[in-house]
Amino acid sequence: MRMADEEDIDFLAGCGHSENDSEIQESIARKRGFFWEKWKEGLVSLVGLVEGKRSGFLNMFPIEISPWGPFGEDLYVIPCLFVIWDYQGRELGKTMMSTAIEMAIDTPHA
């Protein structure tokens, strides 16, 4: 597992879809800007790897910048935890969640 970077943005924005479907590609194009903006504001995106292949992801927002609520401070919101079907049952989601919890505890809030 690792922190997401610019090479992962299509994987995150496409919610793991890799098809060349034009609707998915349009959606990904719209969401790229969202991820760039929110990363600058504090969004944390983790990419889960199995044998070096992107297999899932987790996004967590400082609650203060979460576009969907809830309200509060000094907390994180995890709106999305995703593991590709073929990689489920390998504890990837559990590992990403544990890492997110550790990061939330260790990260000072703005």
Secondary structure, DSSP 8 states (H G I E B T S, - for coil): -EE--GGGHHHHHTTT-----HHHHHHHHHHHHHHHHHHHHT-EEEEEEETTEEEEEEEEEEGGG-TT----SS-EEEEEEEE-GGGTTSSHHHHHHHHHHHHHHHS---
